[in-house]
Amino acid sequence: MAGLLSAMEGFFIIGVVIAVGYVAARFRVGGPTTQMVLNKYSFFVSSPCLMFAILAKENLGVIVHPSIVVAFLSAAVVGLIFIALNACFFHMRAADATIGVLNSLYLNSNNIGLPVATYILGNPSLVAPILLMQQVLFTPLGLITLDATTSGQVSLKNIAKQPLKQPLLIGSLAGIAVSALSARAGHFIMPDFMFKPLDMIGASAVPMILMAFGMSLHGSKPMREKTDRPAIITVVTLKNVIMPIAAFLLSYFLMGFRGPELYGCVVLAALPTGQNVYNYAARYEVGMTFARDGILLSTLTSPITIALIAALLS
């Protein structure tokens, strides 16, 4: 029970930072462009530094843990389900559907995942495989799709060049490279005077993303667009209900996990949608209301799902 309460503190902390962003927007702190500036700075500067700092000091064996198979397959399942439902019922254009897919499968592995892994699972490194999967696979695919569908240009040359335009991917791969070289050398190869500035810049990413998200709530009402409500409810159900169920089935029957490994995979699959999805939507100015409402409802309902999982499996 103490571990569960500590994890709930993580949700409370996030709520406070979002509230600060809302209040700042309410009193027009920074002017009307503040939200856009925070989103762009986080996307291009602080978030890549954060991913580099996390992965550079992580052991490669932890990053490529077998649980990454469960994380990938359970995310792929809910993403494909949303694509199928969109084709049959919602009929969103490609860019909005991409936000829907990301809303369904993208885990808040950092600012909620870390406290959950620490206080419920007792091992913060369990989120490393998810960070790797999302930043190396799902994020580039989502951003490439958004770039192609919003620019109206799709070509093999442009697709091949997309990874070079994704700061998060570049930061993640650089961090993995430093981790590999450090493992070979037997010590962390970056001197502090080089690593600490990047680590300091990266520390600003999560607060900026959360405050920008809070600013987006000012002057708007969640679920205001009636036409979006079925899709929003669908992505929240996929994220907070179907994905943990898929993770349990894959962990138990496919991977043969039992005990803490099984419990950890299911709990992490129940994490809410990451605020990064709103950051991406704002970056391409598409599906912002859809992303915001999905993240908000997912964040509000995820603690209930995690509490139920803890009661059943812990």
VENFEN-V538731 format. One record per residue. N is the residue number from 0. RES is the residue in one letter. SS is DSSP state (@ for helix, = for strand, . for the rest). PHI is phi in degrees with one decimal (999 if undefined). Layout:
# VENFEN-V538731
((N;RES;SS;PHI) (N;RES;SS;PHI))
This chain:
# VENFEN-V538731
((0;M;.;999) (1;A;@;-62.6) (2;G;@;-64.3) (3;L;@;-65.4) (4;L;@;-63.8) (5;S;@;-64.3) (6;A;@;-65.7) (7;M;@;-63.2) (8;E;@;-60.9) (9;G;@;-62.0) (10;F;@;-64.7) (11;F;@;-65.6) (12;I;@;-60.2) (13;I;@;-62.3) (14;G;@;-61.2) (15;V;@;-63.6) (16;V;@;-65.8) (17;I;@;-60.5) (18;A;@;-63.4) (19;V;@;-61.4) (20;G;@;-61.3) (21;Y;@;-63.1) (22;V;@;-63.8) (23;A;@;-59.8) (24;A;@;-68.7) (25;R;@;-60.3) (26;F;.;-100.2) (27;R;.;57.4) (28;V;.;-70.4) (29;G;.;87.8) (30;G;.;90.6) (31;P;.;-71.0) (32;T;.;-96.5) (33;T;@;-59.6) (34;Q;@;-59.8) (35;M;@;-63.1) (36;V;@;-63.8) (37;L;@;-60.7) (38;N;@;-61.6) (39;K;@;-69.2) (40;Y;@;-64.2) (41;S;@;-63.2) (42;F;@;-65.3) (43;F;@;-93.2) (44;V;@;-122.1) (45;S;@;-73.9) (46;S;@;-64.6) (47;P;@;-59.2) (48;C;@;-65.3) (49;L;@;-62.5) (50;M;@;-64.2) (51;F;@;-61.6) (52;A;@;-63.9) (53;I;@;-69.2) (54;L;@;-77.9) (55;A;@;-63.5) (56;K;.;-101.0) (57;E;.;-94.0) (58;N;.;-69.5) (59;L;@;-61.6) (60;G;@;-63.1) (61;V;@;-75.1) (62;I;@;-62.5) (63;V;.;-103.8) (64;H;.;-59.6) (65;P;.;-56.2) (66;S;@;-63.5) (67;I;@;-64.2) (68;V;@;-64.7) (69;V;@;-64.6) (70;A;@;-60.7) (71;F;@;-67.8) (72;L;@;-67.6) (73;S;@;-65.9) (74;A;@;-67.1) (75;A;@;-62.7) (76;V;@;-61.1) (77;V;@;-70.0) (78;G;@;-63.4) (79;L;@;-67.8) (80;I;@;-62.3) (81;F;@;-64.9) (82;I;@;-58.7) (83;A;@;-66.1) (84;L;@;-66.0) (85;N;@;-64.7) (86;A;@;-64.2) (87;C;@;-88.5) (88;F;@;-125.0) (89;F;@;-84.9) (90;H;.;55.0) (91;M;.;-73.9) (92;R;.;-69.9) (93;A;@;-57.0) (94;A;@;-64.4) (95;D;@;-66.5) (96;A;@;-64.1) (97;T;@;-63.3) (98;I;@;-62.5) (99;G;@;-62.9) (100;V;@;-62.4) (101;L;@;-63.2) (102;N;@;-60.3) (103;S;@;-78.0) (104;L;@;-119.1) (105;Y;.;-82.7) (106;L;=;-89.9) (107;N;.;-80.7) (108;S;.;-81.4) (109;N;.;-98.6) (110;N;.;-76.5) (111;I;.;-110.7) (112;G;@;-62.2) (113;L;@;-62.9) (114;P;@;-65.2) (115;V;@;-64.6) (116;A;@;-63.2) (117;T;@;-75.2) (118;Y;@;-92.0) (119;I;.;-95.9) (120;L;.;-95.4) (121;G;.;75.1) (122;N;.;-152.3) (123;P;@;-63.9) (124;S;@;-70.6) (125;L;@;-64.3) (126;V;@;-82.9) (127;A;@;-59.0) (128;P;@;-60.0) (129;I;@;-68.5) (130;L;@;-57.2) (131;L;@;-63.1) (132;M;@;-60.0) (133;Q;@;-70.1) (134;Q;@;-80.3) (135;V;@;-91.1) (136;L;@;-118.3) (137;F;@;-68.8) (138;T;@;-62.8) (139;P;@;-59.2) (140;L;@;-62.1) (141;G;@;-65.0) (142;L;@;-70.8) (143;I;@;-61.7) (144;T;@;-64.2) (145;L;@;-62.8) (146;D;@;-63.3) (147;A;@;-69.3) (148;T;@;-76.7) (149;T;@;-87.8) (150;S;@;-85.9) (151;G;.;79.0) (152;Q;.;-121.6) (153;V;.;-129.4) (154;S;.;-150.6) (155;L;@;-60.8) (156;K;@;-64.8) (157;N;@;-65.6) (158;I;@;-63.7) (159;A;@;-63.9) (160;K;@;-85.6) (161;Q;@;-59.0) (162;P;@;-55.3) (163;L;@;-71.0) (164;K;@;-98.5) (165;Q;.;-105.3) (166;P;@;-58.9) (167;L;@;-63.1) (168;L;@;-66.3) (169;I;@;-61.6) (170;G;@;-62.9) (171;S;@;-65.9) (172;L;@;-65.2) (173;A;@;-63.4) (174;G;@;-64.1) (175;I;@;-64.0) (176;A;@;-63.0) (177;V;@;-65.4) (178;S;@;-60.9) (179;A;@;-65.9) (180;L;@;-67.0) (181;S;@;-66.7) (182;A;@;-63.6) (183;R;@;-69.2) (184;A;@;-77.8) (185;G;.;87.2) (186;H;.;-159.4) (187;F;.;-69.2) (188;I;.;-83.1) (189;M;.;-87.2) (190;P;.;-68.5) (191;D;@;-58.8) (192;F;@;-67.3) (193;M;@;-95.1) (194;F;@;-76.7) (195;K;@;-63.1) (196;P;@;-61.0) (197;L;@;-66.2) (198;D;@;-63.9) (199;M;@;-65.6) (200;I;@;-64.3) (201;G;@;-60.9) (202;A;.;-63.8) (203;S;@;-84.8) (204;A;@;-64.8) (205;V;@;-62.1) (206;P;@;-58.3) (207;M;@;-67.0) (208;I;@;-62.0) (209;L;@;-67.0) (210;M;@;-68.3) (211;A;@;-63.2) (212;F;@;-63.4) (213;G;@;-62.4) (214;M;@;-62.2) (215;S;@;-68.0) (216;L;@;-78.9) (217;H;.;-70.4) (218;G;.;78.2) (219;S;.;-135.1) (220;K;.;-116.7) (221;P;.;-57.4) (222;M;.;63.1) (223;R;.;-67.5) (224;E;.;-81.0) (225;K;@;-61.2) (226;T;@;-69.0) (227;D;@;-90.4) (228;R;@;-58.9) (229;P;@;-59.6) (230;A;@;-67.6) (231;I;@;-65.5) (232;I;@;-61.1) (233;T;@;-64.1) (234;V;@;-66.6) (235;V;@;-67.4) (236;T;@;-64.7) (237;L;@;-60.9) (238;K;@;-70.3) (239;N;@;-96.0) (240;V;@;-121.4) (241;I;@;-68.3) (242;M;@;-64.0) (243;P;@;-62.0) (244;I;@;-64.3) (245;A;@;-61.4) (246;A;@;-63.9) (247;F;@;-63.2) (248;L;@;-63.8) (249;L;@;-67.5) (250;S;@;-65.4) (251;Y;@;-75.5) (252;F;@;-93.7) (253;L;@;-85.2) (254;M;.;-92.7) (255;G;.;71.5) (256;F;.;-73.4) (257;R;.;-140.3) (258;G;@;61.0) (259;P;@;-59.1) (260;E;@;-65.1) (261;L;@;-62.9) (262;Y;@;-59.1) (263;G;@;-63.0) (264;C;@;-61.7) (265;V;@;-72.5) (266;V;@;-61.4) (267;L;@;-66.3) (268;A;@;-67.8) (269;A;.;-89.7) (270;L;.;-60.2) (271;P;.;-71.7) (272;T;=;-63.4) (273;G;.;-71.6) (274;Q;.;-63.6) (275;N;@;-56.7) (276;V;@;-61.6) (277;Y;@;-65.3) (278;N;@;-58.2) (279;Y;@;-68.8) (280;A;@;-62.1) (281;A;@;-68.0) (282;R;@;-60.4) (283;Y;@;-101.4) (284;E;.;52.5) (285;V;.;-146.4) (286;G;.;58.8) (287;M;@;-67.5) (288;T;@;-65.7) (289;F;@;-59.7) (290;A;@;-63.6) (291;R;@;-60.8) (292;D;@;-67.3) (293;G;@;-63.6) (294;I;@;-64.2) (295;L;@;-61.2) (296;L;@;-66.9) (297;S;@;-64.3) (298;T;@;-66.5) (299;L;@;-72.0) (300;T;@;-94.4) (301;S;@;-59.1) (302;P;@;-58.4) (303;I;@;-65.8) (304;T;@;-62.4) (305;I;@;-64.5) (306;A;@;-63.9) (307;L;@;-64.8) (308;I;@;-62.7) (309;A;@;-61.7) (310;A;@;-66.3) (311;L;@;-86.9) (312;L;@;-116.2) (313;S;.;-68.7))
